[in-house]
Amino acid sequence: MTAAANRTKFIKGATGDWEVVIGMEIHAQVTSRSKLFSGASTAFGGDPNSHVSLVDAAMPGMLPVINEECVRQAVRTGLGLKAQINLRSVFDRKNYFYPDLPQGYQISQYKHPIVGEGEVVVDVTPTEQIRVGIERLHLEQDAGKSLHDQSPTSSFVDLNRSGVALMEIVSRPDLRSAEEARAYVTKLRTILRYLGTCDGDMEKGSLRADVNVSVRKPGAPLGTRCEIKNVNSIRFIGQAVEVEARRQIAILEDGGKIDQETRLFDPGRGETRAMRSKEEAHDYRYFPDPDLLPLEFEQTLVDELASALPELPDAKKARFMSDYGLASYDAGVLVMERDTADYFEDMVREGADAKAAANWLINEYFGRLNKAGLTIETGPVSARANSAIVQMVSGDVISGKIAKDLIEIVWEAGPQADPRKIVEERGMKQVTDTGAIEAAVDAIIAANPDKVEQAKAKPTMLGWFVGQVMKQTGGKANPQSVNELLKSKLGL
């Protein structure tokens, strides 16, 4: 495990090495049917201003009422981040003007958040693991959305998102590369999806990142940071870090200084550009919201929610390694999504060997899903069918090559397809009759005397003979029997 303090991931500049320092503020939309302080729907994709209550529109005299389920979701998330749960927290008004913020302030939390310090363990590579400190998690309401592409002369405001509950998860500046930043957001998204507290859909804006980037010479104090706002894809997060770090290095090496500011990342141009000077906390004039009492709950609520948490990715990965003997990398891939982990265990319950099932999923089935733009949920092959295929390969009923042909047929046939029945009906069983295999081997050897001499001089030629025998038998010959017969007859 690598600590942030002793990692050496530097960017080469004209004047030597530079270290990039990254902190993240993740805005995660709380999974809840209604908003944080009103009963309006949080459903995505409604007509503009169709999910807006009088509270969301800031009509005079309207008072906010806390949504208890949003509080529960925040506590669940805090527990999943191994964080301190604060039994007393305070909602503040964060004052700033923006056209899509009808109140003229955002109800948020500042000095007294609902969740305090925690930690996320992140696998950056199969051999590198880091710990990222969580500084706080607080609840706040989202703003609306300004629409600038509806008219050549006017901008419009859609308040459907106004008042939607967000969890802002603030990390410590513990990240040291674009790769680490991507891995951290990926892991955090996985945890939230396991918990069911945020769907993590970045395309719909359910998960967005503000990325704080600064650079410094190794061992120097922290540099001036710039905040890159609302980055909405993990790939763009990595790109934004790289681009911004190199921009700052170029300025500093040219004798300039970094202004603390908020910037936007333009993926089309591959650049960040200034949005506004970065506000400090006092600029927002935080003060406790007079319409909301401090939020208080008992430890019994925390204990109740803790007892009902699902098995989280780290625990599941450890179990897959200990119970099924999986390698760290394979277990990590399988637990990335809860549905994938469940699918794998369904295959094992159906009788597949765990290591063979993991290998088949990772190296064969996932590739087909990705190519077709499908997920483990929407893919056409059931866990039972994939388990049957793996079991038939393990039992030498079919060869690995036939398995690839078989899954093509099952894929087209759909979730109800029975691979065992297909193998029987289509005569796809592996040939294990050594007499039939020997006849094919003898025919290939007799037809290729020049290749026989080459193979005796260069044993790696054996693979060519194996391929020819498999071709002659339609891929049905048992590869192990083919290898043994060829070695015997060629004297290798």
N, C-alpha and C positions, 0 to 999 in steps of 0.2 A: 504494500500500500504506500502511496506517495503523498507526502504532506505538501501543502501549497508552498511552504517556506523554502524547501530545498529542491524544487523542480528546476531544471535548466532547459527551458524552452525559449530560445531567443530568436529574434528577427535580425538578420544581418543588415546593417546600415552602412553608409559611407564612412562613418566614424567609429564603427565597431558594433558590438552587440547591443540590442535593446530588448527589454522585457515588456510584454503587454500584460496589463492587469485588467481583469474583467469582473464586473458584478452585474447581476441580472435582477430585473423587476418583472416578474411574470404576472400578467393579468389573466386570471382564469375565471371564466363565467361559471357561476354556481349552477349545478343541475337542480332546478326547481321549477315547478309549473308556473309560479307567480313571482313577481318582482320583490326586491328587498323590503320596500316600504309600502307596497300597494298590492292589490289583488289582480292587476293586469297580467295578461298572458306573456310568457317569455318565448313563445313559439317563433321559430325562425321563418322568414319568408312571407310574412303577411303584407297586405297592402300598406303603403306608407301611412303612418299615424292611425292604424287600426287597432293597435295594442297599447292604448294610452289611457290611463285614468286621470282624473282631475289632479291627483297628487303628482303624477309624472309630468303633467303640463304646468305645474306650479301655480295652479289657480289660487287666488287669495283665500286664506282661511283654511286651506287643506293641511291636515296634520299627518305625518308619517307614522306608520305602525309596523313594528319589526316583524319580519317573517321568521317564525321559529325554525322552520326546516332549513333555512339558510344558515342559521346559527349552528344547527346540528351538523350541517355539511362542513362548515368551517372547523368545528371541533374534530370531526372525523379526519379531515385533512391534516390538522395539526398532529393528531395521534399517528397518522401515517408517516409524518415527517420526523417522528420521535422528538416532538417539540413540547415546550412548556405550554400548558393550557391555562390561560388566565381566567379565573372565576369572575373577575370584575373587569370590564373594559368600558371605554367611553367613545361615543360617536361625536365627531367634531365637524364643524363646517369649514371646508377648504374653499376660500373665496377667490374666484377668478371669473372673468367675463369671457364667454364664448357663445356664439349664436345658438349652438345646439345644447346649451346648458340653461334651461329655462329659469331655474331658480337664481342663477347668478352665483351659486356656490354648489359644491359637491359634498354630500354627506359621506364622510370617510372616518378613519380612525388615525390618530397621530401618536401621542405619547403613551396611550394606554390601549394597545391592540388586543384582540381576542386571543392571539397565539404569539408566544415569544420564541426564544431560540430553539433551533432544531438542527438536523443534519441529514444530508443525502449522500449515500455512497454510490459512486458513479464508476462504471467500467468504461474507461476511455478506449482501451484496446484489450485483446485477450490477456495481456500480461500486465496492464497498468490500471490501477484503481486509485481513485482520489476521494477525499471527503470534502464536501462543500457545505460550509456552515449556512444555516438559515437564520437570518437576523430577526424576522418577524413575519407574521401573516395577519393582514387586517381585512376587514370587510368594508366595501364601499359600493356606491351606486355608479353605474355606467352613465355616460352622457348619450345624447342622441347622435344623429349623423347628418352632416351637411352634404347636400347633393349639388354638385356644380355642373353636371353634364345634362341637365334636363332642359335648360333654356340658355340662349346666347346672352341674355341680359340679366338674368336673375339666378340666385341660389335658393335652394329649397331646404327645409329641415324636416327630417323624419325622426319622430320621437319614440319609435317602437322600442329602441334599445334604452331609452331614458329610464333610469331606475332599476335596470336589470342588475342583479347582485353579482359583484366581482369579488374574488379573493386576490389581493395583491400579495405575492410571495416574494420577499426581498432576500436575496442572498448576500453573503459577505463577498468581498472582492478576492475570492479564492481561486478564480479561474485564470489560466495562464496561456491559453491558445484558443484559436477558433475551433479546433477539434474538441477541446474540453468543453467549450460553450455548447456546441452541438450535442455532445454526449449528455451534458447536464440537463438540457431542456428535454431531450428524448426520455431520460430516466424519470424526470419529474412528471412528464405527460403520462408515462406508463403507470406511475403510482396513482395519479388522479383518476385515471380510467379504471384501475383495479378497485379503487374506493367507491367509484360511481359518483364522485363529487363534481366532476367536470368531464364533458365528453371529449375534450381535447381537439375538437375540429378547428384547425387553424384556418382553413379556407372560409369558414363561416364567422371567423373572428372570436370563437370561443376561447382561444388561447393566443395571447399576444405577448411579445416581449419588448421591454425597454432595455437596451443593452448599454451599460456604462463602460466606456473604454478609456484607458489612459496608458501612457508608456513611460518608461524610466530606464536609466542605465542600471545594470545589475547591482543590487545592494543599495541603490539610492532611495530617498523617500518617495512616496507615492506622487505621481504627476497630476496635473490638472485633467479632470475627466470631462468627456463629452458624452451626452446621452443620445443614443439613437432610438427614436420613438417608433412604437407600433410595428415591429418586424413580425411578419405573420407566416413565416415558414422556417423550418429548422435549417434548410439549405441556405436561405438568405441570412440567417443569423451568423453562420460561419463566414459568408462573404462579407457581411457588414463589418465584422471584427477585423478581418484582414485588410479591407480597404481603409477603414478608419485608422487602424494602427499605423499603416504605411503613410497616410496623410500627415498624422501627427509627427512621425519620425522625420519626414521631409521638412516640415516647418522648423522643428527644433534644430536639425542639422544645418539649416540655412540661417540660423541665428535668431529665429522668431520665437514667439511664445504662444502657448495654446490658450485660447479663450474658452472659459467654461460656458457651454451652450448646448441647446437641444438641436439635434440634426435629424434629417430623414435619409433613409437609404433608398437609392434609385437603382434597382437591380438591372434595368435596361441599360443604363449608362455605366453601371459598376462604380458608383461614387456615392459619397454622402454629401449633403449640402445643408447649409445653415437654415434653421427654422426660426429660432429666437434665442436670446440670451437665456441661460439656465437660471430659473428662479430658485431662490433659497426658501426654506420653510417659512421664514418670517414674512416673505412676500405674499404668502397665501392668507395671512392673518387667521391662522387656525384658532378656533375657540369652541368649547363644548356646545353642541347643538341644544338650544333651550327647549326644543320640542321633544327631545328624547331623554329619558332617564338613563343613567348608567346601566349597562347590560350586566346583569348578575345571574348566576345559576349555581347549582350545588355540584359538589364533587360526584354525587351519585349519578348525575346525568353523564358526566365524563366516563365514569366506570361502566355505565350501561352501554354507551356507544363503543367503548374500547372492547368490551366483551363480544360485540357483534361484528367487529371488523373482519373482512375476509383475509385469507392468507395472502400476504403481500409479495411482490416480486422477489425480494432478497431471500425471504424464507422459502418460497417455492423453489427458487434456484438451488438453494442448499439442499432441499429435500430431493430434488431431481438428481443431484449429484450423489447423495448418500444412498437413496433408495433404489435408483435405477442405474447407478454407475456411469452417469453421463459425464463427459468432459465439461469443463467450465464454460467454454465457448458455446457448445451445443445447448446446454441448459439455459444459458443467457439468451440465446436466440428464441428458444421455445417459450420463455416466460415474458418476452417483450410485450405480448398481448395476452390478456387473460383468456380470450377465446381460443387462441392457438395452444396455450398450455392445456386447456380443457380437452381440445381435440386430440392432442397427443395422448393424454391419459385415457381417453375413450378408446383409442387404438390399442393401448396396452391392456385395458380391461377386456377387449375383444379377443385377446390372445397373442398379439404381436410381441416379439422381443423388443424391449425398450430401446436398446442401442440401435437395432435395425430400423425401428419405427422412426427414431430421431433422424437417422441418416437418410432415410427415404423422404421424409418431410422436407428437411433442409436442402438436400441436394437434388431432389426431383420435383416434388409437388409444389413447393413454394415458388420455384422458377416458372412453372406453368401458370400459377395464379398471377404472378407479377406480370408476365407477358400478356395475359388476358385482361389485366386491370381489375382483377377480382381479389377478394379477401377470403380468409378461412371460413367466414360466415356465408359468403355468397358463392363460393366455389361449388362445382357440380358433383364432387366425389365425396361420399360420406366417410366418416371415420371408420365405420364397419368395413366398407369396401377397400379402403387403403390398408386396413389391418389384414384383410384376407389376402391382398396382393403380397404384402410383406411376409406373411406366414407361408405362402406358397413358394416364395423364393427361398426362405430359410429351410423349408422342408424339401427342397430340390424338386418340387413339382413343376416349377417353371424356372427358366434362367433369368438373369438380370436383364438381358436383352429383350426377352419375351415380356417381362414385366413392363418395360417401356412401351411396347406395342399394346399391351393389355390396358394400361391406364388411358391410352388414347381412345380405345373403344368404350371404356367405362365413362370417360369424360363426356363423350358424345351421347351416351345412353342416359346419363343423368343419375340423380341420387338413389334411385331405386334399383340400379343395376347390381347384379350378383356376379362378381368376378369369377367365382368358382364354377358357376354354371356356364359362363362364357368360355372358360378354358376347356370344359368338357365338350360343349357343343361344337367348338371350332377346332378341336384337336390340337390345342396349343401346349399340351403337356411336354415336359422336357424328356428327351430320349436318354434313358439310363441303361438301355440294353447295350452292353459292351460289344456284342457281336455286330450290331448295326453301326456303331461308332467306328469299330475297327475297320469295317468294310470301307467307310468313307475315308478314313486315314490312309489305308492302303492305296486307294484310288488316287488320292492327291499326291502321295509319295511317288507312285508309279508314273504319274503324268509330269512330274517336275524333277527329273534327276539332277539338273543343274542347280536347282535351289537346295537339293539335299546336300550336295557337296559344299555349298555356301554355308548352310546351317551347321555342318560339322566343323567348319573353320570359324564360324561366327555364331555362337549359340543364340544371340539376340534375334536371329532370323526365325526362331521358333514361333514368334508372334504371327509371322506371315502365314505359317502353316495352320495355326489355330484359327485365324480369320477365314482361311479357305474352307476348312472343315465346317465351321459354324455356318458359312454361307451355303455350303452344299446341303446341310441338314436343316436349313431354314431357321437357324438360330436355336434349334431345339436340343442339340447335343449338350450333355453335361460338360461344362468347360473343364472341370477338374479331371474327368475321365479322358477328355481329348488331350490335355496336357500330359498326363501320365503315359498314354499310349504313344504319343509322338516322341517323348523323351526316350522311351524304351526302344522304339523302332529306329530312331535316328542315332541311338547310342550316345545320347547327351547326359 
